[in-house]
Amino acid sequence: MNLNQDMTIQMLTDELAYYVEENWKTVLEENQDELFRLFPEYEDATYGMYLDKLLPPAWKQVEENGFRSNAELKEDDFVIAGFLKFRNSIEKVKWGGSSHEYRVFWITIINSNHEEIGTLLFELPHSHKNFHIPDSPKFTYTYKIDKREIRQEIIALMEEISH
């Protein structure tokens, strides 16, 4: 990834989106047997295990370039890949179906000048029937930083996708 401290949320999103597009299938194929084997016992948590393999190298670069999440960690937070907080995500059955659902995480980003520059949105398509990622996970963004506005934007975006 080609990152620098002066990037906008759009530029940061573009780099992360490219990273995911280039790596998601390879990481999936390299770990497929293990993830299929674990799914009956761990169910949805298996997707977190996949993301723990896919995303940390990219997030490390993001942090090395002065960006961080503005979300405070609570003791009982479930964090995936070092930065995706489960409580900062939404999943709705009507957005897909049991074999192609979506969970969307949001991560409000602060730059090296301690300015909130916007919010990364991370869409994870998945299945609840078996371990299956039917399409590429995807980073998008919004300039909104208020939790309620972010949630409303995600719901509107996913409603649009599901129709």
C-alpha positions in Angstrom: 0.0 0.0 0.0 1.1 3.5 -0.7 0.1 5.5 2.4 1.1 8.9 3.8 0.0 11.1 6.7 -1.7 13.6 4.5 -4.2 11.3 3.0 -8.0 12.0 3.0 -10.5 9.4 4.1 -11.2 8.7 0.4 -7.5 8.2 -0.4 -7.0 5.9 2.6 -10.2 3.9 1.7 -8.9 3.5 -1.9 -5.6 2.0 -0.6 -7.4 -0.3 1.8 -9.9 -1.3 -0.9 -7.1 -2.2 -3.3 -5.3 -4.2 -0.6 -8.4 -6.2 0.1 -9.2 -6.8 -3.5 -5.7 -8.0 -4.2 -5.5 -10.3 -1.1 -8.9 -11.6 0.0 -9.0 -14.7 -2.3 -5.5 -15.7 -1.6 -5.9 -15.5 2.1 -9.2 -17.4 1.8 -7.7 -20.2 -0.3 -4.6 -20.5 1.9 -6.8 -21.0 5.0 -9.9 -22.5 3.5 -9.5 -26.0 5.0 -8.9 -24.8 8.5 -11.9 -22.3 8.3 -14.3 -24.9 6.9 -13.3 -27.3 9.7 -13.7 -24.7 12.4 -17.1 -23.3 11.2 -19.4 -26.0 12.7 -18.0 -25.2 16.2 -17.3 -21.5 16.0 -19.9 -20.4 13.4 -19.8 -16.6 12.7 -16.6 -16.2 14.8 -14.9 -18.1 12.0 -15.2 -15.0 9.8 -13.4 -13.0 12.5 -10.6 -15.6 12.3 -10.4 -15.1 8.5 -10.3 -11.3 9.0 -7.6 -11.8 11.6 -5.5 -13.3 8.8 -6.5 -10.8 6.0 -6.5 -7.3 7.6 -3.7 -6.9 10.2 -0.9 -6.3 7.7 -2.9 -3.4 6.1 -4.0 -1.9 9.4 -0.4 -2.0 10.7 0.6 0.3 7.7 -2.4 2.5 8.4 -1.2 3.0 12.0 2.4 3.4 11.0 1.3 6.4 8.9 -0.4 8.2 11.8 -4.0 7.1 11.5 -6.0 5.4 14.2 -9.5 4.6 15.2 -11.2 7.1 17.5 -13.2 4.4 19.2 -12.4 3.8 22.9 -11.9 0.2 23.8 -14.1 -1.2 26.6 -13.1 -4.2 28.6 -15.8 -6.4 27.1 -15.2 -5.3 23.4 -14.8 -8.0 20.9 -12.2 -6.7 18.4 -11.4 -8.4 15.1 -8.2 -7.9 13.2 -7.0 -5.3 15.7 -9.4 -2.6 14.8 -12.9 -3.8 13.9 -15.1 -3.5 17.0 -18.0 -5.9 16.8 -20.3 -3.4 18.6 -19.6 -0.9 15.8 -21.2 -3.1 13.2 -24.6 -3.9 11.8 -26.1 -7.0 10.1 -29.6 -7.3 8.8 -31.0 -10.6 7.4 -33.1 -8.7 4.8 -29.8 -7.4 3.2 -29.2 -10.7 1.5 -30.3 -14.1 2.5 -28.8 -16.9 4.7 -26.2 -17.7 2.1 -25.2 -14.1 1.2 -25.6 -11.8 4.2 -23.7 -8.6 5.0 -22.1 -7.3 8.2 -20.9 -3.7 8.0 -18.3 -2.4 10.4 -17.5 1.3 10.9 -14.2 2.8 12.0 -14.0 6.6 12.5 -10.5 7.6 11.7 -8.3 10.2 13.3 -5.2 11.4 11.5 -1.7 12.3 12.9 -3.0 15.8 13.6 -5.7 14.3 15.8 -8.5 15.4 13.3 -11.4 13.1 12.6 -11.2 12.8 8.8 -14.2 10.5 8.3 -15.3 6.9 8.8 -14.2 3.7 7.0 -17.0 1.3 6.3 -16.1 -2.4 5.9 -18.6 -4.7 4.3 -18.2 -8.5 4.9 -20.4 -10.7 2.7 -20.9 -14.1 4.3 -23.1 -17.1 4.9 -24.7 -18.4 8.0 -25.3 -21.8 6.5 -21.6 -22.7 6.1 -18.3 -21.0 5.8 -18.6 -19.0 2.6 -17.5 -15.6 1.5 -19.5 -15.1 -1.7 -17.9 -11.9 -2.8 -15.0 -9.6 -2.0 -15.1 -7.8 1.3 -15.1 -4.1 0.6 -14.0 -0.8 2.1 -16.0 2.3 1.5 -16.2 5.5 3.5 -18.4 8.3 4.7 -17.5 11.8 5.9 -20.0 11.3 8.8 -18.5 10.8 12.2 -21.7 10.8 14.4 -22.6 7.2 15.3 -26.3 7.6 14.7 -25.7 9.3 11.3 -23.2 6.5 10.4 -25.7 3.8 11.2 -28.4 5.6 9.2 -26.0 5.8 6.2 -25.1 2.1 6.4 -28.7 1.1 6.6 -29.6 3.3 3.6 -26.6 1.9 1.6 -27.4 -1.7 2.4 -31.1 -1.2 1.6 -30.1 0.1 -1.8 -27.9 -3.0 -2.4 -30.6 -5.4 -1.4 -33.1 -4.1 -3.9 
